[in-house]
Amino acid sequence: MAKELTDKQLLKESLKKFGYVAEDSIKDVIENYQDPQVRKDNKFLYLMINSTIKHSLREGMYYTNPRKENVAADVKIKANFIYQSMLSRYDTPRKYLGYTRNIAPNMTKYFIAEVTKLKAKVKPRCYPWLKRSSLDVNEEYERKIDWTGNDTTKYPKIKVTTVLSSVDINWLYMTYDVEEIEYGDVFYYESDPTYTQAIEKHLNYWLSEFNNAKLGTEEYNHAKKILEKPYEQWGARTLSTKDIWYTPKIGNKAANLATAIYATCYARVMLNKMMNRFYGQVVSVTPDSISLKLMSGQTKETIIKKLTKLGLYGVNEFGKWYVE
């Protein structure tokens, strides 16, 4: 009897089918690193980069509107395969290029940046969506932000590191009035077109298999499992606790954190955009759904019509939403 492939092997075989042979992400980093002093010490290089950028790998967004805390939701809109949708629509930043220190980033590039100071206020008719890593501190989504990179007065037991991707910062300027922002280390990346295309083909192929399979069958469950693998593989990590503080640890040592970080950032922006389209109606939010209170005269059907008009309604389609 043939040996069953592991999840990691299944993902690797699928990507090879679409023209990409997976490489160790740390090898990519080492080959593209710009600083010869650091390049001599591969272990230090790995620790330095991942120990910083891991803080921008946030958990999915969970939000309860404080103004509707005791209000029952009428309908729920859900995103189809939200992380996979992002990976099928956008380039995948993967190759590390180098870093700058204490200067504003180039906003036209892919980067992940330490933010040493941030003062901002959410704009009218926008919901707050930004908080520091939920693996660091248990903060609420604040309408007014006044952060320093190491806020020991507020959190004396832990160094609080604010780290944001270029997707986060671009969306920050769209939804917050930024009064002040300062940067520390900024790590630059570029996409790998071959890898991005292989991921897109992988996702579209397995979405088709999923949609063509009968619900609950072995084929259906297999297609769903493989469809979900890329993000799970990149974002794999374990958590340990000490007192009440969460310490992020990388579960998969070969995981390319930049790729997982960008998938979550794109998804958070997609979710917040939809929240703002229904401003005043949002009751609560999970990483892939938004619960709404209907306005006078609204029905489930009018929500579907609004999503359809926006080109955003569809069942089991990447980048689309459906209504429960």
C-alpha positions in Angstrom: 0.0 0.0 0.0 1.4 3.4 -1.0 2.5 5.6 1.9 0.1 8.5 2.6 1.8 11.9 2.0 2.0 14.4 4.8 0.3 17.8 4.5 3.7 19.4 3.8 4.4 16.9 1.1 1.0 17.3 -0.5 1.5 21.1 -0.7 5.0 20.6 -2.1 3.8 18.2 -4.8 0.9 20.5 -5.8 3.2 23.5 -6.2 5.7 21.4 -8.3 2.7 20.5 -10.5 2.3 24.2 -11.2 5.9 24.9 -11.9 7.5 25.8 -8.6 9.9 23.8 -6.5 9.7 25.0 -2.9 12.9 26.5 -1.5 13.9 27.0 2.1 12.8 30.6 2.9 15.8 31.2 5.1 18.1 30.4 2.1 16.2 33.0 0.2 16.9 35.5 2.9 20.6 34.7 3.1 21.2 35.0 -0.6 19.5 38.3 -0.9 20.7 40.0 2.3 22.6 43.2 1.7 24.8 43.5 4.8 28.1 41.5 4.6 28.8 41.8 8.3 25.5 40.0 9.2 25.6 37.7 6.3 28.6 35.8 7.8 26.4 34.7 10.7 23.3 32.9 9.3 21.9 32.1 12.7 22.0 35.7 13.8 20.5 36.8 10.5 17.5 34.5 11.0 17.0 35.5 14.6 17.3 39.2 13.9 14.7 39.4 11.1 12.1 37.0 12.5 12.4 38.3 16.0 11.2 41.7 14.7 8.7 40.9 11.9 6.9 38.2 13.9 5.1 41.0 15.8 3.3 41.9 12.6 1.8 38.4 12.2 -1.4 39.1 14.0 -4.3 36.9 14.9 -7.5 37.3 12.9 -9.7 40.2 13.7 -12.2 39.8 16.5 -14.3 42.9 17.2 -17.4 43.7 19.1 -18.9 47.1 18.5 -19.1 48.8 22.0 -22.0 50.8 20.8 -24.0 47.6 19.9 -22.8 45.4 22.7 -26.3 44.2 23.7 -27.8 44.3 20.2 -28.7 41.1 18.4 -27.4 40.7 14.8 -29.9 40.1 12.0 -27.6 38.7 9.3 -24.0 37.6 8.8 -21.9 38.2 5.7 -19.0 35.8 5.2 -15.9 35.9 3.1 -15.1 32.8 1.0 -11.6 31.4 2.0 -10.4 34.9 3.0 -6.7 34.1 3.3 -6.6 32.0 0.1 -8.5 34.8 -1.7 -5.7 37.2 -0.8 -3.0 34.9 -2.0 -4.8 34.3 -5.3 -5.3 38.1 -5.9 -2.0 39.7 -4.8 1.7 39.2 -5.3 3.5 37.2 -2.6 6.3 39.2 -1.0 9.0 36.5 -0.3 12.5 37.6 -1.2 14.3 39.7 1.4 16.3 42.6 0.0 17.7 44.6 2.9 16.8 47.1 5.6 17.0 50.8 6.5 17.0 52.3 10.0 15.3 55.3 11.5 14.0 56.7 8.2 10.6 56.7 6.6 9.9 53.8 4.3 9.5 53.9 0.5 5.7 53.5 0.3 5.8 52.0 -3.2 7.7 48.9 -2.0 6.9 45.9 0.0 8.2 46.3 3.6 7.7 45.4 7.2 8.6 48.2 9.6 9.1 48.8 13.3 7.0 51.8 14.3 8.6 53.5 17.2 5.9 56.1 17.7 2.4 56.5 16.4 -0.3 59.1 17.2 -3.5 58.8 15.1 -7.3 59.1 15.2 -9.7 57.0 13.2 -11.5 59.0 10.5 -15.3 59.6 10.5 -17.4 56.7 9.3 -14.5 54.2 9.7 -14.2 51.4 12.2 -11.0 51.0 14.1 -9.0 48.0 12.9 -5.4 48.5 14.2 -3.9 47.2 17.4 -0.5 45.8 18.3 0.2 42.1 18.0 -2.4 40.2 20.0 0.5 37.8 20.8 2.1 40.7 22.7 -0.7 42.4 24.6 -4.4 42.2 24.9 -5.4 45.5 23.6 -8.7 46.7 22.2 -9.1 48.3 18.8 -8.6 52.0 19.7 -10.2 54.9 17.9 -7.4 57.1 19.3 -3.9 55.7 19.1 -0.9 57.0 21.1 1.8 54.4 21.1 5.5 54.3 21.6 7.6 51.3 20.5 8.5 50.2 24.0 5.7 51.4 26.2 7.0 50.3 29.6 4.7 52.6 31.6 1.6 50.9 30.2 3.1 47.4 30.0 6.0 47.3 32.6 6.5 43.5 32.2 7.0 43.3 28.5 8.6 45.1 25.6 5.8 46.1 23.3 6.9 46.2 19.7 4.7 47.8 17.1 5.5 46.3 13.7 3.4 47.0 10.6 3.6 46.0 6.9 3.3 48.3 4.0 -0.3 47.1 3.5 -1.0 48.1 7.1 0.5 51.5 6.8 -1.1 52.4 3.5 -4.5 51.4 4.9 -3.7 53.3 8.1 -3.5 56.6 6.1 -6.8 55.8 4.4 -8.7 55.2 7.6 -6.9 57.2 10.3 -5.7 60.8 10.6 -2.1 60.3 11.3 -0.6 63.1 13.5 2.8 61.5 14.1 4.7 58.4 13.0 8.3 57.4 13.5 10.2 54.3 12.3 13.0 52.0 13.4 14.2 49.1 11.3 12.4 48.7 7.9 12.8 45.3 6.2 12.3 45.3 2.4 11.0 42.4 0.3 10.0 41.7 -3.3 7.7 39.2 -4.8 8.7 36.1 -6.6 6.5 35.9 -9.8 7.1 32.2 -10.3 6.1 31.4 -6.8 3.1 33.7 -6.9 1.9 32.2 -10.1 2.3 28.7 -8.8 0.3 29.6 -5.6 -2.5 31.1 -7.7 -2.7 28.1 -10.0 -2.6 25.8 -7.0 -5.5 27.7 -5.3 -7.7 27.9 -8.4 -7.2 24.3 -9.3 -8.2 23.1 -5.8 -11.1 25.5 -5.6 -12.4 24.0 -8.8 -12.0 20.5 -7.3 -13.7 21.6 -4.1 -16.7 23.1 -6.0 -17.1 20.1 -8.2 -17.0 17.6 -5.3 -20.1 16.4 -3.5 -20.4 17.9 0.1 -19.0 15.6 2.7 -17.3 13.2 0.3 -13.6 12.1 0.6 -12.9 14.2 -2.5 -14.6 17.3 -1.0 -12.6 17.0 2.3 -9.4 16.3 0.5 -9.8 19.4 -1.8 -10.6 21.6 1.1 -7.6 20.4 3.1 -5.2 21.1 0.3 -6.8 24.4 -0.5 -6.2 25.6 3.0 -2.6 24.3 3.3 -0.5 27.3 1.9 -1.6 29.8 4.6 -1.5 27.2 7.4 2.0 26.1 6.4 3.4 29.7 6.3 1.6 30.8 9.4 2.4 27.7 11.5 3.5 28.7 15.0 3.2 27.6 18.6 2.4 29.7 21.7 3.7 29.5 25.2 2.6 31.5 28.2 4.4 33.0 31.1 2.2 34.7 33.6 -0.4 36.5 31.5 2.0 37.3 28.6 2.0 35.5 25.3 5.4 34.8 23.7 5.3 34.1 20.0 7.4 31.1 18.8 7.8 30.0 15.2 6.3 26.5 14.9 7.7 25.9 11.4 11.3 26.9 11.3 11.3 27.1 7.5 8.1 29.2 7.3 8.4 32.4 5.4 6.8 34.8 7.8 6.7 37.6 5.3 4.3 35.6 3.1 2.0 34.7 6.1 2.1 38.3 7.4 1.0 39.8 4.0 -1.9 37.3 3.7 -3.2 38.3 7.1 -2.7 42.0 6.4 -4.5 41.9 3.0 -7.4 39.9 4.7 -7.7 42.5 7.5 -8.0 45.3 5.0 -10.6 43.4 3.0 -12.6 42.9 6.2 -12.3 46.5 7.4 -13.3 47.8 3.9 -16.5 45.7 4.2 -17.1 46.9 7.7 -17.0 50.5 6.6 -19.4 49.8 3.7 -22.0 49.0 6.4 -20.9 51.7 8.9 -23.4 52.0 11.8 -24.7 48.5 11.3 -21.7 46.3 12.4 -22.5 44.3 15.6 -19.4 42.0 15.7 -16.6 40.7 13.5 -14.6 37.5 13.3 -11.6 36.9 10.9 -13.9 36.0 8.0 -17.4 37.3 8.9 -19.3 40.4 9.8 -22.6 40.4 11.8 -25.0 43.2 11.0 -28.1 44.9 12.4 -30.5 45.6 9.6 -31.7 49.1 9.1 -35.4 50.0 8.7 -36.6 48.5 5.5 -33.5 46.3 4.9 -33.8 42.6 4.4 -31.3 39.8 3.8 -32.1 40.2 0.1 -31.2 43.9 0.0 -27.8 43.0 1.5 -27.3 40.5 -1.2 -28.3 43.1 -3.8 -25.8 45.6 -2.4 -23.0 43.1 -2.5 -24.0 42.1 -6.0 -24.0 45.7 -7.2 -20.5 46.1 -5.8 -19.4 42.9 -7.6 -18.7 41.2 -4.3 -21.4 38.6 -4.0 -20.7 34.9 -4.7 -20.6 31.5 -3.0 -17.3 29.7 -3.0 -15.6 32.3 -5.2 -12.3 33.9 -4.2 -12.7 37.5 -3.1 -16.5 37.3 -2.8 -18.9 37.3 0.1 -22.1 35.4 0.8 -25.0 36.0 3.3 -26.2 33.7 6.0 
